[in-house]
Amino acid sequence: MNIKMQNMSAMDRIKAPISDELNYFEGYFHGVMKTEVPLLNVVMKYLLRRKGKQMRPMLVFLSAKLAGKPGPSTYTAAALIEILHTATLVHDDVVDESYERRGFFSINAIWKSKVAVLLGDYLLSQGLLLAMKNKEYELLNLATDAVKEIVEGELMQIRNARKMKINEDEYFEIIRKKTATLIACCSACGAKSVGLDDTAVEAWKNFGEWVGIAFQIKDDLLDYQVNNLTGKPSGNDLKDKKLTLPLIHALEQASPENRRDILHLMRSSNRRKTKFDTVMAFIRAHEGLTYSEVKMNSYAEQAQSFLNSYPDSDVKTALKEFITYTITRNK
C-alpha cells in the first residue's frame, strides 16, 4: 500500500477502486428518487441530504467489479437495494417510535407516522418499478425475497422480546433474516448484474450473509461499548428488552437460579443504571462479550476466505478492508 493510500481513511480506501462508479451512481440515484409530488419531493430531499455511508451500494459495486465488469444492471441493483433499505429504515423508525436516525430527526419525528408509512410504501413501489422498467427480473426476485426475510426477522424479534426467551440458534436465525439477508442481497445482486450463473451468485450471497452476521454481532457489541460522549454504554438493547448474543450466551452458561434472577430483572420496568450494571456484570462473569467477539471474527474470517479464490487486485483489497471495517468500526 502506497503512502497516499495509508493516509486515507478506511472508508476512502474502500471506495477508491469504485470511485468512478460511485460518482456516477450519485446522480443516477438522485434521478431515480426525483418526484413531482411537492410533499414527497421535500421529504426525498431531506432523506438524500442525510444519507449514511452507502455501504450497501458500495458492496454491490465491489462485488460486481471483482466478479466481472459493472454495467447498467449494476447501477439498477445498487439503486434498488438502497431504495428498499431506505424504506425499511423509515418503517423501522415508525415501528420503534424512534425520533432520531444518524444524528438527525427521523421522518416520523418531522412529518409524523402517517407520512412516514406512506413514504416507506412509496419507496418500496419505486424500487419494484425501477426493476420492472429495466426488465431486471432476477434482481427483483433477489431483492423482494430479502425484504420478505427482513419482515419475518423483525416479527420474530418482536415475539421473542415479548416472551423473553431465545436461544443462540434462534438469535442467529433472526439476525440472518433481519440484517444479513439485505447485505447478502448486495453481493448476490452485484454478482448477478455482471452475468454470473446461479451457483456463483449463491456463493456470493453466502459471502454477504457472513459479512452481514458479523456486522450485526458488532452492532450488538457496540451497545455495551462506552460512548465517548456520555462516558457510558448506551444499553439500548437492554432498555428495549432485546436479548442479543452477549446476554444469550451468559444466560446459557449460568445456573438456573442465576438465569431466573437476570430474566426477572430484564422483565421489570426498572430502567435505572443499577439494572444495567447488574446485567453487565453478569455478562462479563460469563464471558458473553468475549464469546460474541470470537463468533463475529469467525464469520468475518469465512468471508475473507471466500475472497482468496480471486486474484489479488485493488478491488479485492478493498473488499477485505470492507470486512475489517465491519468488525472494527466504533459506531
LONU-459717 format. One line per field, with one value per residue (C-alpha): x, y, z; residue in three letters; residue number from 1. Coordinates in pm, whole numbers, plus 32768, in hexadecimal, padded with zeros to 4 digits. Layout:
// residues N
c1 = X ...;
c2 = Y ...;
c3 = Z ...;
code = ALA ...;
pos = NUM ...;
END
This chain:
// residues 331
c1 = 8000 8092 80B5 7F8D 7EA7 7F2D 7ECE 7D68 7C50 7BDF 7A9B 7B54 7C3D 7B11 7A6D 7BA9 7B8E 7A20 7A34 79C4 789A 7835 7851 776C 7682 7651 75A5 74F7 745E 73EB 733B 728E 7218 7190 7018 6F24 6E4C 6EAA 6E9C 6F4E 705A 709D 70B6 7192 7284 7299 72E1 73F1 749D 74C3 751E 7616 775B 76A1 7751 7654 7687 77FD 77E2 7716 7821 7948 78AC 7855 79AF 7A66 797F 7972 7935 7825 7720 75BD 7536 762B 75A7 7443 74A3 754D 7429 7325 73CF 740D 729F 7220 7317 72A2 7137 717C 722E 7109 7015 70FD 70F8 6F7C 6F6F 7078 6FE4 7142 7167 72D6 739B 7514 7510 73ED 7279 71CA 70B9 6FA7 7038 7009 6EE3 6E3C 6DFC 6CF4 6DE3 6F01 6E35 6DBE 6F23 6FA0 6E8C 6EE3 7052 6FFE 6F26 7030 7133 704E 6FFE 7170 71BC 708B 70D9 7238 71BC 72A0 71BF 72D1 734D 71E6 71BD 72F6 728E 7122 7189 7275 715D 707D 718C 71CA 705A 705E 7195 70FA 6FBF 708E 7151 7012 6F82 70BC 70DA 6F7D 6FB9 7125 718F 728A 73AB 74E0 7455 7320 73F9 74C9 738F 7303 743C 746A 730F 7305 745D 7535 7438 7446 75C2 75C0 74D7 75DE 76F1 7602 756E 76CA 772D 75E7 7609 774B 76BD 7730 766A 7584 768C 7783 7673 7618 7786 7790 764B 76EC 7812 7729 766E 77B0 7807 76A6 76A7 77FA 7770 7645 7714 77F1 76B8 7657 77B1 77AA 7678 775C 787C 78C0 7847 794F 784E 7792 78A9 77C3 772D 75DE 753C 741E 73E9 73C4 72D7 7205 7218 72CC 739A 74D4 75F9 76C9 75A2 751D 766D 7686 7527 7578 76B1 760C 7569 73EB 73C6 74B2 740C 72B3 7324 73B6 7281 71A5 7276 7261 70E6 70C3 7074 71A7 727C 7376 74EC 7506 743D 752E 765D 75D3 7592 76E7 7796 76D5 773D 78AB 78AB 7835 7919 77F7 78BB 79EE 7918 7861 79A7 7A24 78E3 78F4 7A5D 7A06 7900 79EB 7AFC 7A0D 79C4 7B39 7B80 7A7C 7B3D 7C80 7C08 7C22 7D6D 7E02 7D86 7D2D 7BBF 7C0B 7CD8 7BB6 7AC1 7BA6 7BBC 7A40 7A28 7B2B 7A73 7932 79C0 7AA4 79C3 7965 7804;
c2 = 8000 8152 827B 8331 8206 81E0 8348 8313 82AE 8143 81A9 8272 814D 8069 815D 81A3 8082 80D4 8250 827B 8196 8245 839F 8338 8287 83C9 8477 8339 8301 846B 8444 8306 83AC 84E4 8518 8623 8606 873C 869D 8564 8635 86F6 85B5 850D 8632 8617 84A3 84D6 85E7 8503 83BF 82DF 8245 818B 8049 7F77 801B 8007 7E90 7E68 7F1A 7E6E 7D15 7D5E 7DE7 7CC1 7BC7 7C77 7DC8 7EAC 7F28 7FB4 7E89 7ED6 8039 7FB6 7EB8 7FBE 80B2 7FA1 7F2A 808A 80E6 7FAD 7FDD 8145 80D2 7FD4 80DE 81CF 80BE 804C 81A8 81A0 8044 809C 81F8 827F 83F4 83F6 834F 8384 84BD 855B 8566 8437 8461 8410 8510 8628 85BA 84C3 834F 8366 8411 832A 81EF 8275 82DA 817C 80E9 81D9 8179 8007 803B 811A 8007 7F04 7FED 8035 7EC3 7E86 7FB1 7F2A 7DC3 7D56 7C3A 7B69 7C92 7CD7 7B6F 7B85 7CD4 7C82 7B3C 7C07 7CF7 7BCF 7B3F 7C92 7CA8 7B43 7B8D 7CC5 7C07 7AEC 7BEA 7C92 7B43 7ADE 7C31 7C01 7AA6 7AEB 7994 7956 7869 7898 77E4 78C1 79F7 79A1 795A 7AAE 7B73 7AAC 7B18 7C72 7CF4 7BFF 7BB3 7D13 7D1A 7BC3 7C55 7D60 7C6A 7B7C 7C93 7D17 7BBE 7B8F 7CE6 7C7D 7B38 7A2F 78EB 7882 77B0 78D1 79C5 78DE 78D6 7A53 7A56 797A 7A6A 7B90 7ACD 7A8C 7BFE 7C5A 7B75 7BFD 7D5D 7D1B 7C78 7DAC 7E84 7DB4 7DE0 7F57 7F6B 7F0B 7FED 812C 825B 836A 847C 83F0 8321 81F5 80E3 8133 7FEE 8029 7EB7 7E76 7F9E 7F10 7DB3 7D21 7BEC 7BFE 7B0B 7B84 7B5A 7A1F 7971 79E4 7962 7811 77F4 7860 778D 776F 784E 795B 7950 7978 7AA8 7B57 7B12 7B95 7CD3 7CF3 7CD2 7DE0 7F48 7FB8 8091 8108 80F2 7FE3 7EF9 7F29 7F02 7DBD 7D29 7D9D 7CFC 7BBB 7BC2 7BFE 7AEC 79F4 7A7B 7AE7 7BFD 7B26 7A0B 7AFC 7B8D 7A2E 79E3 7B2F 7AF3 7993 7A15 7B27 7A25 7951 7A82 7AD0 7968 797B 7A99 79CF 7918 7A60 7AEF 7C13 7D6A 7EBB 7E50 7D12 7DDE 7ED2 7DB7 7D24 7E7B 7E96 7D5B 7DDC 7F27 7E6A 7DCF 7EEA 801D 80DF 8142;
c3 = 8000 7F9A 8086 7FED 802E 8191 81E0 8169 8255 824A 819F 8095 8050 8024 7F33 7E67 7D6A 7D23 7D35 7BCA 7BFF 7D41 7CA4 7B86 7C76 7D3E 7C1B 7BAB 7D01 7D23 7BD5 7C44 7D86 7CDC 7CED 7C7C 7DB6 7E86 7FE1 7F6D 7EC6 8007 80D4 7FCE 7FCE 814B 812F 802B 80F6 8221 8171 8226 81AA 8094 80F2 8037 7EE2 7F24 7F5C 7E1D 7D4E 7DF7 7DC9 7C60 7C12 7CAC 7BFF 7AAD 7A0B 7A9F 79A9 79A0 7A63 7B7C 7BA2 7BA5 7CB1 7D8B 7D6D 7DAA 7EE7 7F6B 7F30 7FDF 80FC 812B 812C 823F 8312 82F1 8358 8473 850B 850F 85A9 86AF 86EA 86AE 8673 8614 8500 84CA 85A2 84E5 8526 848E 8389 8485 857A 847C 83A3 8496 846B 8358 8265 82CE 8288 8139 80DF 812E 8057 7F3C 7F4B 7F3F 7E0B 7D6E 7D97 7CF9 7BD6 7B9B 7B77 7A99 79BB 797D 7959 7A77 7AEA 7B89 7C54 7CBA 7D2B 7E06 7E9B 7EE6 7F89 8067 80CC 8125 8205 82AB 830F 838E 845D 84F4 8557 85ED 86BB 8738 879F 885A 8905 8992 8A1B 8A7E 8A0B 88F5 88BC 87E9 86B7 86B9 86E1 85AE 84E3 8543 84EB 83AB 833C 83D9 8379 82B7 81A6 8111 811B 8075 7F70 7F22 7ED0 7E1D 7D47 7CFB 7C7C 7BBD 7B1A 7A6A 79E5 7ADD 7AE4 7C00 7CB1 7CBA 7D25 7E45 7EB0 7EAF 7F73 807E 8088 80C9 81D2 8294 827F 82EE 841C 8489 8457 853B 864E 8647 866E 879D 8834 87F8 88D7 89FA 8991 8A53 8990 8967 899B 8AC8 8B60 8B81 8AA4 8A01 8A70 897D 893E 8AB3 8AD7 89B9 8A55 8927 896B 8895 887E 89AA 8A96 89EF 8A1C 8B86 8BD0 8B32 8C0D 8D54 8E5D 8E4E 8F81 8EFE 8DA8 8E46 8F0E 8DDB 8D07 8E20 8E28 8CAD 8CB2 8DBA 8D5F 8E23 8D3B 8E3F 8E0D 8F17 8E38 8D18 8DFC 8E89 8D32 8CB3 8DDB 8D92 8C22 8C79 8D80 8C77 8B61 8A84 89DA 8998 890D 8826 87A3 8752 8693 85DA 8572 84FE 8408 8392 8355 8283 81AD 818C 8125 800F 7F6E 7F67 7E2F 7D6B 7CF0 7DAD 7D41 7DD4 7DD3 7E97 7F90 7FB6 7FF5 80FE 81A0 818B 825F 8355 8372 83BA 84F6 856D 8545 867E 861A;
code = MET ASN ILE LYS MET GLN ASN MET SER ALA MET ASP ARG ILE LYS ALA PRO ILE SER ASP GLU LEU ASN TYR PHE GLU GLY TYR PHE HIS GLY VAL MET LYS THR GLU VAL PRO LEU LEU ASN VAL VAL MET LYS TYR LEU LEU ARG ARG LYS GLY LYS GLN MET ARG PRO MET LEU VAL PHE LEU SER ALA LYS LEU ALA GLY LYS PRO GLY PRO SER THR TYR THR ALA ALA ALA LEU ILE GLU ILE LEU HIS THR ALA THR LEU VAL HIS ASP ASP VAL VAL ASP GLU SER TYR GLU ARG ARG GLY PHE PHE SER ILE ASN ALA ILE TRP LYS SER LYS VAL ALA VAL LEU LEU GLY ASP TYR LEU LEU SER GLN GLY LEU LEU LEU ALA MET LYS ASN LYS GLU TYR GLU LEU LEU ASN LEU ALA THR ASP ALA VAL LYS GLU ILE VAL GLU GLY GLU LEU MET GLN ILE ARG ASN ALA ARG LYS MET LYS ILE ASN GLU ASP GLU TYR PHE GLU ILE ILE ARG LYS LYS THR ALA THR LEU ILE ALA CYS CYS SER ALA CYS GLY ALA LYS SER VAL GLY LEU ASP ASP THR ALA VAL GLU ALA TRP LYS ASN PHE GLY GLU TRP VAL GLY ILE ALA PHE GLN ILE LYS ASP ASP LEU LEU ASP TYR GLN VAL ASN ASN LEU THR GLY LYS PRO SER GLY ASN ASP LEU LYS ASP LYS LYS LEU THR LEU PRO LEU ILE HIS ALA LEU GLU GLN ALA SER PRO GLU ASN ARG ARG ASP ILE LEU HIS LEU MET ARG SER SER ASN ARG ARG LYS THR LYS PHE ASP THR VAL MET ALA PHE ILE ARG ALA HIS GLU GLY LEU THR TYR SER GLU VAL LYS MET ASN SER TYR ALA GLU GLN ALA GLN SER PHE LEU ASN SER TYR PRO ASP SER ASP VAL LYS THR ALA LEU LYS GLU PHE ILE THR TYR THR ILE THR ARG ASN LYS;
pos = 1 2 3 4 5 6 7 8 9 10 11 12 13 14 15 16 17 18 19 20 21 22 23 24 25 26 27 28 29 30 31 32 33 34 35 36 37 38 39 40 41 42 43 44 45 46 47 48 49 50 51 52 53 54 55 56 57 58 59 60 61 62 63 64 65 66 67 68 69 70 71 72 73 74 75 76 77 78 79 80 81 82 83 84 85 86 87 88 89 90 91 92 93 94 95 96 97 98 99 100 101 102 103 104 105 106 107 108 109 110 111 112 113 114 115 116 117 118 119 120 121 122 123 124 125 126 127 128 129 130 131 132 133 134 135 136 137 138 139 140 141 142 143 144 145 146 147 148 149 150 151 152 153 154 155 156 157 158 159 160 161 162 163 164 165 166 167 168 169 170 171 172 173 174 175 176 177 178 179 180 181 182 183 184 185 186 187 188 189 190 191 192 193 194 195 196 197 198 199 200 201 202 203 204 205 206 207 208 209 210 211 212 213 214 215 216 217 218 219 220 221 222 223 224 225 226 227 228 229 230 231 232 233 234 235 236 237 238 239 240 241 242 243 244 245 246 247 248 249 250 251 252 253 254 255 256 257 258 259 260 261 262 263 264 265 266 267 268 269 270 271 272 273 274 275 276 277 278 279 280 281 282 283 284 285 286 287 288 289 290 291 292 293 294 295 296 297 298 299 300 301 302 303 304 305 306 307 308 309 310 311 312 313 314 315 316 317 318 319 320 321 322 323 324 325 326 327 328 329 330 331;
END
